[in-house]
Amino acid sequence: MNFIKHVGIFDTTLRDGEQAPGYSLTTEQKVGLAEAAERLGVNTIETGFPASSPKDFEATRQICNVLSRAIPCGFARTVIADIDACAQSMASFANPKIQLASVGSDIHIKYKRGITRQQVLQETVDAIDHAKRVGFKDISLLLEDATRSDFLFMEQLIGAGIEHGITAIVVPDTVGYCLPGEYYALVKDLRDFVGEDIRISAHCHNDLGLAVANSIAGIEAGADEVQATLCGIGERAGNASMEEIVAILCYKGERLHCTHDIVQHRLHETCSLLANYLNLNIPLHKPIVGRNAFSTEAGMHQQGIMKYRFTYEFMRAADFGAESRMIIGRHSGRNILRQRLARAGIREIDYRVLDRVYTAIMSDEQAEKYNDPNLLVEQYKLLELNGISSGVDHVGSNLN
Ligand code: MN
């Protein structure tokens, strides 16, 4: 395979992300995030679930007024009122998308809906017909809980959907149930069934920590689009993290034969905007956006990075609008101290004094404070003077 495939990024931060506990946004914030997502380069923005509340309706209406390049998508169940709410709130946009949530698995059909497969089929085609009637041309059929669904029933549902004019299918791993190999096989089988003219969108949840891995497996199996949220916010353990997927597409794009439209260096500012709005504490170690994602404290690693960055850093923090940092702390070595002191203007560093500084920092509970160059220089000068006045030569090990 040598052609490069474009992968669409479908941002569901404002719908699947926002609907989870603790992530509530004001209408103004939603509009701000939609504008930021458009600047970031996402292809589609799911604006919300307009029938669910006047707030979602209004946010969708306002977002449709401000978008120019990204396509808004409304979420609806296979219910007339839901579709009408999408049509009304999205009326100002020329060709918006609609995502119709149908039910795939018997667990959901039987226990959540309490209906039969036949009824699901009927309400699905009725909904598609209605969506067309009210003007939607770009209609996605989402099969809720697809990864626990009977394939033959999905074929029936999708087949009927295609006959009635859907343009895409969404394959949600609604409860985060799949392994990457399983999700790959499902998307591949669905691709074989729908052919090349129907778009396939991957939608994965992170209950087993596999949302991103499964999304990538979906792309490898032929998905045209991935649905993701900024910082991975979403129900329970969250949705697939957009920034992680984009990083993978950037650094493994050649292997995956993929390209995308995301302006990578805006990822940090866009995720930060969301985090600020939500008062979200992003875990320190979260890939790409965590505070430590591009930080190094261990002396051995710092020494390697100082000699050749690729020893421990294959991604460039700046590519994502982040900063690569080496931290002075209780695990760092003498090399970083030497480098920082030299940068702060100490021309000839006495290794015996450096050794004393190192020992002092190692035993300091607040070693991180020496990341302030003024404090570090102050400490160096103090210990330099101490050494002279006491006449004691504290030469310790010079090993790093
Ligand atoms: Mn979901």
Residues whose N, C-alpha, C, O or C-beta is under 5 A from the ligand:
A	BS01	MN	D16
